[in-house]
Each structure stands twice: as C-alpha cells, then as structure tokens.
C-alpha cells in the first residue's frame, strides 16, 4: 500500500511541476513582450526629444556651467 501511495504522490508532483513550468514560461514570455514594448516607447521618446529626455547630467550643467579653458602654451 505504501508503494502505491508513493507512486501516486510522484505522479501528482510531476504534474504540479509541469504546470508550474508552463506558468513560469508564460510569465517569461509576457515579461519579454512588455519589456519590448517599453523599449519601443523609450526609443520613440528619445527620438521625439532628440535624446534629451531622461538623461542624467553629471556635474555642472552645460547651459550655466563653467567652461574649462584649454592648456596655455608657454613661449
């Protein structure tokens, strides 16, 4: 009787693992589709704003910033 129950448990475990793998696969496919759509929107926004939207500026702003002079030559 114990061997029969063990076999039945194994069958249900295998079915559960299969269903879990199927759901995980579907979730990964949906995630890839959503990431693709988000990338397309990011490209469109970047194109429409000439790449200025969402760019992080490091340091001093170019519009108000200090401009470093080039090296001076010693004659």
Backbone as XML, in Angstrom:
<?xml version="1.0"?>
<chain id="A" units="angstrom">
  <residue number="1" name="UNK">
    <atom name="N" x="0.835" y="-1.205" z="0.000"/>
    <atom name="CA" x="0.000" y="0.000" z="0.000"/>
    <atom name="C" x="0.863" y="1.245" z="0.000"/>
  </residue>
  <residue number="2" name="UNK">
    <atom name="N" x="2.004" y="1.226" z="0.721"/>
    <atom name="CA" x="2.884" y="2.386" z="0.776"/>
    <atom name="C" x="3.507" y="2.697" z="-0.572"/>
  </residue>
  <residue number="3" name="UNK">
    <atom name="N" x="3.801" y="1.638" z="-1.344"/>
    <atom name="CA" x="4.408" y="1.856" z="-2.653"/>
    <atom name="C" x="3.423" y="2.504" z="-3.613"/>
  </residue>
  <residue number="4" name="UNK">
    <atom name="N" x="2.150" y="2.137" z="-3.497"/>
    <atom name="CA" x="1.126" y="2.715" z="-4.372"/>
    <atom name="C" x="0.954" y="4.195" z="-4.055"/>
  </residue>
  <residue number="5" name="UNK">
    <atom name="N" x="0.931" y="4.544" z="-2.766"/>
    <atom name="CA" x="0.774" y="5.950" z="-2.383"/>
    <atom name="C" x="1.981" y="6.769" z="-2.825"/>
  </residue>
  <residue number="6" name="UNK">
    <atom name="N" x="3.162" y="6.187" z="-2.726"/>
    <atom name="CA" x="4.370" y="6.878" z="-3.153"/>
    <atom name="C" x="4.336" y="7.139" z="-4.656"/>
  </residue>
  <residue number="7" name="UNK">
    <atom name="N" x="3.843" y="6.171" z="-5.399"/>
    <atom name="CA" x="3.738" y="6.324" z="-6.849"/>
    <atom name="C" x="2.722" y="7.406" z="-7.204"/>
  </residue>
  <residue number="8" name="UNK">
    <atom name="N" x="1.604" y="7.432" z="-6.501"/>
    <atom name="CA" x="0.577" y="8.446" z="-6.758"/>
    <atom name="C" x="1.108" y="9.835" z="-6.407"/>
  </residue>
  <residue number="9" name="UNK">
    <atom name="N" x="1.837" y="9.941" z="-5.285"/>
    <atom name="CA" x="2.437" y="11.225" z="-4.909"/>
    <atom name="C" x="3.414" y="11.702" z="-5.977"/>
  </residue>
  <residue number="10" name="UNK">
    <atom name="N" x="4.202" y="10.776" z="-6.508"/>
    <atom name="CA" x="5.173" y="11.130" z="-7.537"/>
    <atom name="C" x="4.481" y="11.628" z="-8.806"/>
  </residue>
  <residue number="11" name="UNK">
    <atom name="N" x="3.379" y="10.994" z="-9.169"/>
    <atom name="CA" x="2.630" y="11.412" z="-10.360"/>
    <atom name="C" x="2.081" y="12.823" z="-10.159"/>
  </residue>
  <residue number="12" name="UNK">
    <atom name="N" x="1.478" y="13.073" z="-8.996"/>
    <atom name="CA" x="0.925" y="14.405" z="-8.748"/>
    <atom name="C" x="2.034" y="15.458" z="-8.651"/>
  </residue>
  <residue number="13" name="UNK">
    <atom name="N" x="3.173" y="15.085" z="-8.087"/>
    <atom name="CA" x="4.302" y="16.010" z="-8.012"/>
    <atom name="C" x="4.797" y="16.358" z="-9.419"/>
  </residue>
  <residue number="14" name="UNK">
    <atom name="N" x="4.874" y="15.359" z="-10.290"/>
    <atom name="CA" x="5.308" y="15.589" z="-11.670"/>
    <atom name="C" x="4.319" y="16.483" z="-12.411"/>
  </residue>
  <residue number="15" name="UNK">
    <atom name="N" x="3.022" y="16.258" z="-12.189"/>
    <atom name="CA" x="2.001" y="17.099" z="-12.828"/>
    <atom name="C" x="2.106" y="18.528" z="-12.306"/>
  </residue>
  <residue number="16" name="UNK">
    <atom name="N" x="2.292" y="18.684" z="-11.017"/>
    <atom name="CA" x="2.428" y="20.016" z="-10.434"/>
    <atom name="C" x="3.655" y="20.740" z="-10.951"/>
  </residue>
  <residue number="17" name="UNK">
    <atom name="N" x="4.777" y="20.031" z="-11.060"/>
    <atom name="CA" x="5.994" y="20.647" z="-11.598"/>
    <atom name="C" x="5.814" y="21.053" z="-13.062"/>
  </residue>
  <residue number="18" name="UNK">
    <atom name="N" x="5.108" y="20.235" z="-13.815"/>
    <atom name="CA" x="4.852" y="20.556" z="-15.223"/>
    <atom name="C" x="3.992" y="21.810" z="-15.346"/>
  </residue>
  <residue number="19" name="UNK">
    <atom name="N" x="2.927" y="21.871" z="-14.549"/>
    <atom name="CA" x="2.057" y="23.050" z="-14.584"/>
    <atom name="C" x="2.806" y="24.304" z="-14.135"/>
  </residue>
  <residue number="20" name="UNK">
    <atom name="N" x="3.650" y="24.157" z="-13.136"/>
    <atom name="CA" x="4.446" y="25.278" z="-12.658"/>
    <atom name="C" x="5.405" y="25.765" z="-13.738"/>
  </residue>
  <residue number="21" name="UNK">
    <atom name="N" x="6.019" y="24.849" z="-14.458"/>
    <atom name="CA" x="6.937" y="25.218" z="-15.532"/>
    <atom name="C" x="6.193" y="25.921" z="-16.663"/>
  </residue>
  <residue number="22" name="UNK">
    <atom name="N" x="4.992" y="25.469" z="-16.973"/>
    <atom name="CA" x="4.194" y="26.105" z="-18.025"/>
    <atom name="C" x="3.834" y="27.529" z="-17.627"/>
  </residue>
  <residue number="23" name="UNK">
    <atom name="N" x="3.377" y="27.716" z="-16.395"/>
    <atom name="CA" x="3.020" y="29.057" z="-15.922"/>
    <atom name="C" x="4.252" y="29.951" z="-15.911"/>
  </residue>
  <residue number="24" name="UNK">
    <atom name="N" x="5.385" y="29.432" z="-15.476"/>
    <atom name="CA" x="6.627" y="30.206" z="-15.460"/>
    <atom name="C" x="7.030" y="30.605" z="-16.882"/>
  </residue>
  <residue number="25" name="UNK">
    <atom name="N" x="6.888" y="29.703" z="-17.832"/>
    <atom name="CA" x="7.200" y="30.003" z="-19.226"/>
    <atom name="C" x="6.308" y="31.090" z="-19.789"/>
  </residue>
  <residue number="26" name="UNK">
    <atom name="N" x="5.013" y="31.013" z="-19.498"/>
    <atom name="CA" x="4.081" y="32.043" z="-19.968"/>
    <atom name="C" x="4.432" y="33.388" z="-19.348"/>
  </residue>
  <residue number="27" name="UNK">
    <atom name="N" x="4.766" y="33.394" z="-18.066"/>
    <atom name="CA" x="5.140" y="34.640" z="-17.398"/>
    <atom name="C" x="6.391" y="35.243" z="-18.024"/>
  </residue>
  <residue number="28" name="UNK">
    <atom name="N" x="7.374" y="34.404" z="-18.363"/>
    <atom name="CA" x="8.588" y="34.906" z="-19.003"/>
    <atom name="C" x="8.311" y="35.474" z="-20.389"/>
  </residue>
  <residue number="29" name="UNK">
    <atom name="N" x="7.427" y="34.838" z="-21.132"/>
    <atom name="CA" x="7.057" y="35.343" z="-22.456"/>
    <atom name="C" x="6.369" y="36.699" z="-22.329"/>
  </residue>
  <residue number="30" name="UNK">
    <atom name="N" x="5.421" y="36.822" z="-21.384"/>
    <atom name="CA" x="4.732" y="38.100" z="-21.185"/>
    <atom name="C" x="5.709" y="39.186" z="-20.744"/>
  </residue>
  <residue number="31" name="UNK">
    <atom name="N" x="6.653" y="38.825" z="-19.878"/>
    <atom name="CA" x="7.648" y="39.785" z="-19.417"/>
    <atom name="C" x="8.503" y="40.281" z="-20.588"/>
  </residue>
  <residue number="32" name="UNK">
    <atom name="N" x="8.903" y="39.363" z="-21.481"/>
    <atom name="CA" x="9.702" y="39.756" z="-22.643"/>
    <atom name="C" x="8.912" y="40.682" z="-23.564"/>
  </residue>
  <residue number="33" name="UNK">
    <atom name="N" x="7.625" y="40.408" z="-23.754"/>
    <atom name="CA" x="6.785" y="41.263" z="-24.597"/>
    <atom name="C" x="6.654" y="42.648" z="-23.984"/>
  </residue>
  <residue number="34" name="UNK">
    <atom name="N" x="6.408" y="42.715" z="-22.678"/>
    <atom name="CA" x="6.255" y="44.009" z="-22.007"/>
    <atom name="C" x="7.565" y="44.795" z="-22.048"/>
  </residue>
  <residue number="35" name="UNK">
    <atom name="N" x="8.695" y="44.123" z="-21.837"/>
    <atom name="CA" x="9.991" y="44.801" z="-21.925"/>
    <atom name="C" x="10.238" y="45.326" z="-23.334"/>
  </residue>
  <residue number="36" name="UNK">
    <atom name="N" x="9.822" y="44.577" z="-24.344"/>
    <atom name="CA" x="9.963" y="45.032" z="-25.727"/>
    <atom name="C" x="9.129" y="46.269" z="-26.005"/>
  </residue>
  <residue number="37" name="UNK">
    <atom name="N" x="7.892" y="46.277" z="-25.519"/>
    <atom name="CA" x="7.026" y="47.441" z="-25.704"/>
    <atom name="C" x="7.607" y="48.653" z="-24.990"/>
  </residue>
  <residue number="38" name="UNK">
    <atom name="N" x="8.124" y="48.455" z="-23.780"/>
    <atom name="CA" x="8.734" y="49.561" z="-23.044"/>
    <atom name="C" x="9.956" y="50.093" z="-23.779"/>
  </residue>
  <residue number="39" name="UNK">
    <atom name="N" x="10.737" y="49.219" z="-24.382"/>
    <atom name="CA" x="11.908" y="49.661" z="-25.141"/>
    <atom name="C" x="11.498" y="50.479" z="-26.361"/>
  </residue>
  <residue number="40" name="UNK">
    <atom name="N" x="10.443" y="50.055" z="-27.038"/>
    <atom name="CA" x="9.959" y="50.816" z="-28.194"/>
    <atom name="C" x="9.512" y="52.204" z="-27.764"/>
  </residue>
  <residue number="41" name="UNK">
    <atom name="N" x="8.795" y="52.298" z="-26.648"/>
    <atom name="CA" x="8.372" y="53.618" z="-26.161"/>
    <atom name="C" x="9.582" y="54.469" z="-25.779"/>
  </residue>
  <residue number="42" name="UNK">
    <atom name="N" x="10.587" y="53.868" z="-25.165"/>
    <atom name="CA" x="11.801" y="54.615" z="-24.819"/>
    <atom name="C" x="12.494" y="55.140" z="-26.070"/>
  </residue>
  <residue number="43" name="UNK">
    <atom name="N" x="12.533" y="54.327" z="-27.129"/>
    <atom name="CA" x="13.147" y="54.764" z="-28.378"/>
    <atom name="C" x="12.346" y="55.902" z="-28.988"/>
  </residue>
  <residue number="44" name="UNK">
    <atom name="N" x="11.017" y="55.794" z="-28.988"/>
    <atom name="CA" x="10.176" y="56.859" z="-29.541"/>
    <atom name="C" x="10.345" y="58.161" z="-28.768"/>
  </residue>
  <residue number="45" name="UNK">
    <atom name="N" x="10.372" y="58.072" z="-27.452"/>
    <atom name="CA" x="10.538" y="59.281" z="-26.637"/>
    <atom name="C" x="11.912" y="59.892" z="-26.885"/>
  </residue>
  <residue number="46" name="UNK">
    <atom name="N" x="12.929" y="59.060" z="-26.980"/>
    <atom name="CA" x="14.273" y="59.556" z="-27.245"/>
    <atom name="C" x="14.338" y="60.223" z="-28.616"/>
  </residue>
  <residue number="47" name="UNK">
    <atom name="N" x="13.675" y="59.637" z="-29.610"/>
    <atom name="CA" x="13.663" y="60.210" z="-30.952"/>
    <atom name="C" x="12.928" y="61.539" z="-30.976"/>
  </residue>
  <residue number="48" name="UNK">
    <atom name="N" x="11.782" y="61.608" z="-30.323"/>
    <atom name="CA" x="10.974" y="62.828" z="-30.354"/>
    <atom name="C" x="11.600" y="63.971" z="-29.563"/>
  </residue>
  <residue number="49" name="UNK">
    <atom name="N" x="12.406" y="63.641" z="-28.574"/>
    <atom name="CA" x="13.033" y="64.687" z="-27.756"/>
    <atom name="C" x="14.509" y="64.852" z="-28.089"/>
  </residue>
  <residue number="50" name="UNK">
    <atom name="N" x="14.953" y="64.282" z="-29.191"/>
    <atom name="CA" x="16.351" y="64.350" z="-29.634"/>
    <atom name="C" x="17.305" y="63.817" z="-28.559"/>
  </residue>
  <residue number="51" name="UNK">
    <atom name="N" x="16.875" y="62.857" z="-27.802"/>
    <atom name="CA" x="17.730" y="62.213" z="-26.816"/>
    <atom name="C" x="17.929" y="62.999" z="-25.542"/>
  </residue>
  <residue number="52" name="UNK">
    <atom name="N" x="17.166" y="64.065" z="-25.337"/>
    <atom name="CA" x="17.368" y="64.894" z="-24.146"/>
    <atom name="C" x="16.530" y="64.450" z="-22.960"/>
  </residue>
  <residue number="53" name="UNK">
    <atom name="N" x="15.485" y="63.680" z="-23.168"/>
    <atom name="CA" x="14.599" y="63.286" z="-22.074"/>
    <atom name="C" x="15.220" y="62.155" z="-21.274"/>
  </residue>
  <residue number="54" name="UNK">
    <atom name="N" x="15.206" y="62.298" z="-19.975"/>
    <atom name="CA" x="15.653" y="61.236" z="-19.092"/>
    <atom name="C" x="17.147" y="61.103" z="-18.959"/>
  </residue>
  <residue number="55" name="UNK">
    <atom name="N" x="17.908" y="61.977" z="-19.580"/>
    <atom name="CA" x="19.363" y="61.895" z="-19.468"/>
    <atom name="C" x="19.799" y="62.521" z="-18.167"/>
  </residue>
  <residue number="56" name="UNK">
    <atom name="N" x="20.631" y="61.827" z="-17.437"/>
    <atom name="CA" x="21.147" y="62.362" z="-16.181"/>
    <atom name="C" x="22.370" y="63.206" z="-16.482"/>
  </residue>
  <residue number="57" name="UNK">
    <atom name="N" x="22.419" y="64.323" z="-15.857"/>
    <atom name="CA" x="23.562" y="65.195" z="-16.062"/>
    <atom name="C" x="24.519" y="65.034" z="-14.904"/>
  </residue>
  <residue number="58" name="UNK">
    <atom name="N" x="25.743" y="64.828" z="-15.215"/>
    <atom name="CA" x="26.747" y="64.703" z="-14.177"/>
    <atom name="C" x="27.498" y="66.006" z="-14.022"/>
  </residue>
  <residue number="59" name="UNK">
    <atom name="N" x="27.566" y="66.473" z="-12.826"/>
    <atom name="CA" x="28.351" y="67.672" z="-12.574"/>
    <atom name="C" x="27.616" y="68.936" z="-12.960"/>
  </residue>
  <residue number="60" name="UNK">
    <atom name="N" x="28.329" y="69.840" z="-13.600"/>
    <atom name="CA" x="27.823" y="71.171" z="-13.905"/>
    <atom name="C" x="27.005" y="71.128" z="-15.184"/>
  </residue>
  <residue number="61" name="UNK">
    <atom name="N" x="25.924" y="71.872" z="-15.197"/>
    <atom name="CA" x="25.072" y="71.954" z="-16.365"/>
    <atom name="C" x="25.789" y="72.702" z="-17.483"/>
  </residue>
  <residue number="62" name="UNK">
    <atom name="N" x="25.544" y="72.293" z="-18.716"/>
    <atom name="CA" x="26.200" y="72.922" z="-19.855"/>
    <atom name="C" x="25.656" y="74.320" z="-20.135"/>
  </residue>
  <residue number="63" name="UNK">
    <atom name="N" x="24.426" y="74.580" z="-19.797"/>
    <atom name="CA" x="23.853" y="75.883" z="-20.120"/>
    <atom name="C" x="24.339" y="76.976" z="-19.166"/>
  </residue>
  <residue number="64" name="UNK">
    <atom name="N" x="24.633" y="76.643" z="-17.935"/>
    <atom name="CA" x="25.056" y="77.654" z="-16.974"/>
    <atom name="C" x="26.482" y="77.421" z="-16.497"/>
  </residue>
  <residue number="65" name="UNK">
    <atom name="N" x="27.073" y="76.364" z="-16.926"/>
    <atom name="CA" x="28.312" y="75.894" z="-16.325"/>
    <atom name="C" x="29.544" y="76.689" z="-16.665"/>
  </residue>
  <residue number="66" name="UNK">
    <atom name="N" x="30.563" y="76.338" z="-15.963"/>
    <atom name="CA" x="31.853" y="76.948" z="-16.217"/>
    <atom name="C" x="32.537" y="76.161" z="-17.311"/>
  </residue>
  <residue number="67" name="UNK">
    <atom name="N" x="33.169" y="76.886" z="-18.192"/>
    <atom name="CA" x="33.844" y="76.241" z="-19.305"/>
    <atom name="C" x="35.337" y="76.243" z="-19.029"/>
  </residue>
  <residue number="68" name="UNK">
    <atom name="N" x="35.937" y="75.070" z="-19.077"/>
    <atom name="CA" x="37.358" y="74.997" z="-18.785"/>
    <atom name="C" x="38.151" y="75.449" z="-19.997"/>
  </residue>
  <residue number="69" name="UNK">
    <atom name="N" x="39.118" y="76.291" z="-19.755"/>
    <atom name="CA" x="39.971" y="76.774" z="-20.825"/>
    <atom name="C" x="40.970" y="75.690" z="-21.189"/>
  </residue>
  <residue number="70" name="UNK">
    <atom name="N" x="41.455" y="75.748" z="-22.419"/>
    <atom name="CA" x="42.455" y="74.794" z="-22.877"/>
    <atom name="C" x="43.807" y="75.109" z="-22.225"/>
  </residue>
  <residue number="71" name="UNK">
    <atom name="N" x="44.763" y="74.254" z="-22.498"/>
    <atom name="CA" x="46.113" y="74.477" z="-21.928"/>
    <atom name="C" x="46.745" y="75.709" z="-22.565"/>
  </residue>
  <residue number="72" name="UNK">
    <atom name="N" x="47.459" y="76.420" z="-21.760"/>
    <atom name="CA" x="48.177" y="77.593" z="-22.252"/>
    <atom name="C" x="49.585" y="77.192" z="-22.661"/>
  </residue>
  <residue number="73" name="UNK">
    <atom name="N" x="50.021" y="77.778" z="-23.714"/>
    <atom name="CA" x="51.369" y="77.495" z="-24.177"/>
    <atom name="C" x="52.331" y="78.468" z="-23.522"/>
  </residue>
  <residue number="74" name="UNK">
    <atom name="N" x="53.431" y="77.940" z="-23.114"/>
    <atom name="CA" x="54.493" y="78.811" z="-22.566"/>
    <atom name="C" x="55.505" y="79.014" z="-23.677"/>
  </residue>
  <residue number="75" name="UNK">
    <atom name="N" x="55.723" y="80.289" z="-24.012"/>
    <atom name="CA" x="56.639" y="80.607" z="-25.124"/>
    <atom name="C" x="57.991" y="81.014" z="-24.609"/>
  </residue>
</chain>
